[in-house]
Amino acid sequence: MQTTLDRIGLIAGAGEVPIYFAQKASQQGIKLISIGFSEEIKNSLAPYSERSYSVGVGQPGKIFETLHQNNVKELLILGKVEKSVIFKLQKFDFKALQLLKNIMTHEDKVLLLGVIAEFEKEGFSVLSQKEFLSDIFPEKGNLTRRAPTKQELEDIEFGLPIARELADMEIGQTLIVKNKMVVAVEAIEGTDRAIQRGCELAQKNCVVIKVSRTNQDYRYDSPGIGPQTIRMLVEGRAGVLALEAERVMVVEQMKVVGLADEAKISVVCV
């Protein structure tokens, strides 16, 4: 991660990625103004931030105000906000209600592009996640000791174009395959629960494929996996995790590889 910026705003959802970035930024002397969508996220970022706040995802007006008060111009949006949040009762402020009213669909892409447009109207520049976290987007090749078998490679070749098509259709970015059959597709439930369901249906030795959209906008959404993903695969007795090379993040790669090697799961970038 190389940057000439000395102050960055971090808008943080759940997961390991915001913490990883905050640690790296702190090591490089970047002053972070962190805004987490929960107290738990705020507290996890506090050790690496000049200031850390907790603001609900439905309160963009308060987020803008906090960033302006801290003289933030450039910011990163990292971490997970589950799709299902839009269906739950939320404390939406006036800005959020205006935004939702102006967006005719609840697709991830449309919602988040609308959010970015609002940030830009407020004078902020939203930075690319990939530019700042390029070291955790692995290149093509095997990450683990075990490479996929011939049958597993055939399942990857079968599933990869389907996964890309589903991602471009805004359905989901994770696909579970076994014996050249689609077992499960990620939708609103998210990656972990899709893997859990797919592994249950496949019984064991399935292939999990995770990809990006063709025109992935890395300002707001970088598909990724971490140790928790591997734990789900171990629990479900999956055989392979195939990731789109240079387009899917692997957070805590040493831990990911260690857990996968221990369980004899193959992790490969294709």
Order of alpha helices (4+ residues) and beta strands (2+ residues): beta-alpha-beta-alpha-beta-alpha-beta-alpha-alpha-beta-alpha-beta-alpha-beta-beta-alpha-beta-beta-alpha-beta-beta-alpha-beta
